[in-house]
């Protein structure tokens, strides 16, 4: 039971780290797109 519990914690930790990386990349992509959009509006 101890090994299964440890594996579950390790999988959860890996999932959280992966989620944070994907979320931060998506957020960075969105902020770049938003900045481009705002600059286009400003130029008009």
Backbone bond lengths (Angstrom), bond angles and torsions (degrees), N, CA, C in turn:
res aa  C-N    CA-C-N  psi(-1)  N-CA   C-N-CA  omega(-1)  CA-C   N-CA-C  phi
1 X - - - 1.453 - - 1.532 110.94 -
2 X 1.312 117.58 -35.78 1.458 120.92 -179.90 1.516 112.02 -63.23
3 X 1.343 116.51 -40.02 1.470 119.63 -179.12 1.530 111.01 -68.20
4 X 1.323 116.82 -41.97 1.466 120.41 179.83 1.528 110.48 -63.52
5 X 1.321 115.95 -39.64 1.462 120.41 179.59 1.525 110.12 -65.82
6 X 1.326 117.34 -41.40 1.460 121.62 178.05 1.517 111.27 -64.68
7 X 1.326 116.69 -40.54 1.467 120.71 178.06 1.528 110.79 -63.62
8 X 1.318 116.08 -38.53 1.461 120.05 179.60 1.529 110.17 -65.37
9 X 1.326 116.59 -42.38 1.465 119.67 178.23 1.528 110.85 -64.39
10 X 1.320 116.79 -40.07 1.463 120.90 179.38 1.531 110.44 -64.90
11 X 1.323 117.06 -42.66 1.463 120.94 178.88 1.527 110.50 -64.63
12 X 1.327 116.58 -40.95 1.461 120.61 178.71 1.520 110.71 -64.04
13 X 1.326 116.57 -43.07 1.463 121.09 178.67 1.529 110.53 -61.63
14 X 1.333 116.76 -45.06 1.465 121.04 179.41 1.533 110.20 -62.59
15 X 1.327 116.56 -40.90 1.465 121.32 179.85 1.528 111.04 -64.13
16 X 1.333 116.82 -42.53 1.469 121.28 179.71 1.521 110.51 -64.71
17 X 1.335 117.27 -44.53 1.466 121.05 179.42 1.529 110.23 -63.29
18 X 1.332 116.35 -44.58 1.464 121.05 178.44 1.532 110.57 -60.95
19 X 1.326 116.38 -43.56 1.455 121.29 179.12 1.518 111.98 -62.04
20 X 1.333 116.76 -41.38 1.465 120.51 179.30 1.521 111.00 -65.11
21 X 1.329 116.79 -40.05 1.467 120.63 179.68 1.526 110.14 -65.42
22 X 1.324 116.64 -47.79 1.467 120.61 -179.78 1.524 110.31 -63.15
23 X 1.340 116.68 -43.30 1.463 121.00 -179.30 1.524 111.01 -63.61
24 X 1.333 116.81 -42.61 1.464 119.51 -179.15 1.528 111.14 -67.44
25 X 1.340 117.25 -36.77 1.465 120.07 177.12 1.526 110.13 -66.20
26 X 1.333 117.04 -42.88 1.465 121.05 178.75 1.519 110.11 -63.90
27 X 1.323 116.84 -40.85 1.460 121.40 179.62 1.525 110.27 -65.58
28 X 1.315 117.35 -41.60 1.460 121.12 177.74 1.516 111.08 -63.77
29 X 1.330 116.93 -41.15 1.463 121.70 177.94 1.526 110.15 -62.91
30 X 1.321 116.67 -44.00 1.459 121.17 -179.78 1.521 111.01 -64.41
31 X 1.326 117.33 -40.73 1.467 119.64 -178.29 1.529 110.62 -67.64
32 X 1.336 117.96 -35.05 1.468 121.22 176.51 1.528 109.72 -65.82
33 X 1.322 116.82 -44.89 1.467 120.83 178.78 1.523 110.65 -63.15
34 X 1.324 116.69 -41.42 1.457 120.93 179.82 1.522 110.60 -64.90
35 X 1.321 117.29 -41.72 1.467 121.41 178.65 1.530 110.10 -62.89
36 X 1.328 117.81 -43.75 1.472 121.18 177.67 1.530 110.73 -60.37
37 X 1.318 115.73 -43.38 1.463 121.16 179.88 1.529 110.85 -61.89
38 X 1.325 116.64 -44.97 1.468 120.61 -179.57 1.525 111.36 -65.55
39 X 1.332 117.37 -38.13 1.467 120.30 178.22 1.530 110.56 -65.88
40 X 1.332 117.63 -37.26 1.462 120.46 178.04 1.525 110.70 -64.85
41 X 1.320 116.81 -40.88 1.467 120.60 178.55 1.530 109.73 -64.29
42 X 1.321 115.85 -41.53 1.464 121.05 -177.60 1.530 111.65 -64.48
43 X 1.332 117.17 -34.06 1.471 121.14 -178.00 1.524 112.24 -68.30
44 X 1.332 117.84 -27.43 1.476 121.40 -175.82 1.472 113.22 -72.54
